[in-house]
Amino acid sequence: MGFVLLLGALFGVAYAAGALAGPVAPGLQPSSTPGEPEGGPGGGHGHGGGH
């Protein structure tokens, strides 16, 4: 039972630290957003390039 409480406490501390730190890369967008010139399958940064 103590282990579960410790795990919950650590999760809470980690979540609070992440919330205070904010996003790591505020300009980061998923590659599947419409209107992005390099987005979509087979395009952009070597993800699914089909070599």
C-alpha positions, 0 to 999 in steps of 0.5 A: 500500500505504501508503494502505491502512495509513493508512486502517486506522490511521485506522479503528482510531483512530476505532473506539477513540474511539467505543468510549471515548465510549460510546453517544451517546444511551443511552435511544435505542430503535428505533421498531419496538420492541413495546409502544411507544405511538407506535411502528409504521408511521404513528405517532411523530415524523412518520416515515411519517405519511402526509400 
